[in-house]
Amino acid sequence: ESDGDSDDDDDQPGQKRARKSGELPDRKEKHKVVEQKRREKTKELLADLQDLLPNTEDAGATNLTMNTVLQCAIDFLTQRQANGDSKDTAADDSNANNGD
């Protein structure tokens, strides 16, 4: 009896593996597409952030890493905060530039 039971146990894991491996390429492909979209969105947002930072205007987008852009943003905002610039002032500056 135990031989019959072990045969059943062997068949089920094999069947499960077959189903999983059949689904795996679709899952991998979907994950790949989602991950590519996520990376592209991150790249766009970093480029937008870099454009807003005065200390990165001269550098090309390919020269700066994500960490560099983020560090520049932190440095810029920290400096503005230390100078007593408020959020309202930053918003006013932004609105004034849009009106020109």
MOVENLIN-V167365 format. One record per residue. N is the residue number from 1. PHI is phi in degrees with one decimal (NA if undefined). OMEGA is omega in whole degrees, -180 to 180 (999 if undefined). Layout:
n:N phi:PHI omega:OMEGA
n:N phi:PHI omega:OMEGA
This chain:
n:1 phi:NA omega:-178
n:2 phi:-65.1 omega:176
n:3 phi:-64.1 omega:179
n:4 phi:-65.3 omega:180
n:5 phi:-66.7 omega:-179
n:6 phi:-68.8 omega:177
n:7 phi:-64.0 omega:179
n:8 phi:-63.8 omega:179
n:9 phi:-64.1 omega:180
n:10 phi:-67.6 omega:-178
n:11 phi:-67.9 omega:-176
n:12 phi:-64.3 omega:178
n:13 phi:-61.4 omega:178
n:14 phi:-63.4 omega:179
n:15 phi:-67.1 omega:179
n:16 phi:-63.5 omega:179
n:17 phi:-63.2 omega:-179
n:18 phi:-63.8 omega:179
n:19 phi:-66.7 omega:-180
n:20 phi:-63.5 omega:-179
n:21 phi:-68.9 omega:176
n:22 phi:-68.5 omega:180
n:23 phi:-85.8 omega:-172
n:24 phi:-58.6 omega:-179
n:25 phi:-59.4 omega:178
n:26 phi:-63.8 omega:180
n:27 phi:-63.4 omega:180
n:28 phi:-63.7 omega:-179
n:29 phi:-65.7 omega:179
n:30 phi:-62.9 omega:179
n:31 phi:-62.6 omega:-180
n:32 phi:-61.7 omega:-180
n:33 phi:-65.5 omega:180
n:34 phi:-62.3 omega:-180
n:35 phi:-65.6 omega:177
n:36 phi:-63.9 omega:178
n:37 phi:-64.2 omega:180
n:38 phi:-63.1 omega:180
n:39 phi:-64.1 omega:-180
n:40 phi:-64.5 omega:179
n:41 phi:-64.8 omega:177
n:42 phi:-61.3 omega:179
n:43 phi:-62.5 omega:179
n:44 phi:-63.4 omega:-179
n:45 phi:-64.7 omega:178
n:46 phi:-65.4 omega:177
n:47 phi:-63.9 omega:177
n:48 phi:-63.0 omega:179
n:49 phi:-62.8 omega:180
n:50 phi:-61.4 omega:179
n:51 phi:-64.4 omega:-179
n:52 phi:-80.9 omega:-176
n:53 phi:-90.8 omega:-178
n:54 phi:-67.7 omega:-177
n:55 phi:-83.6 omega:177
n:56 phi:-125.0 omega:-177
n:57 phi:-61.7 omega:-175
n:58 phi:-77.7 omega:-178
n:59 phi:-79.2 omega:176
n:60 phi:-74.4 omega:-178
n:61 phi:-60.9 omega:-177
n:62 phi:-78.0 omega:-177
n:63 phi:-82.5 omega:-174
n:64 phi:-108.2 omega:176
n:65 phi:-84.6 omega:178
n:66 phi:-58.4 omega:180
n:67 phi:-63.0 omega:179
n:68 phi:-65.6 omega:179
n:69 phi:-62.7 omega:179
n:70 phi:-64.0 omega:179
n:71 phi:-65.3 omega:177
n:72 phi:-62.2 omega:178
n:73 phi:-64.3 omega:178
n:74 phi:-62.0 omega:180
n:75 phi:-60.4 omega:-179
n:76 phi:-62.6 omega:-179
n:77 phi:-68.3 omega:177
n:78 phi:-64.1 omega:179
n:79 phi:-64.2 omega:179
n:80 phi:-62.6 omega:-180
n:81 phi:-65.6 omega:180
n:82 phi:-66.6 omega:179
n:83 phi:-79.5 omega:178
n:84 phi:85.6 omega:177
n:85 phi:-71.7 omega:-180
n:86 phi:-99.6 omega:177
n:87 phi:-61.9 omega:-179
n:88 phi:-63.3 omega:179
n:89 phi:-64.4 omega:179
n:90 phi:-63.6 omega:178
n:91 phi:-66.2 omega:179
n:92 phi:-63.4 omega:178
n:93 phi:-60.6 omega:-179
n:94 phi:-64.2 omega:180
n:95 phi:-67.8 omega:179
n:96 phi:-65.3 omega:179
n:97 phi:-68.2 omega:179
n:98 phi:-71.6 omega:-179
n:99 phi:-77.9 omega:-177
n:100 phi:-73.4 omega:999
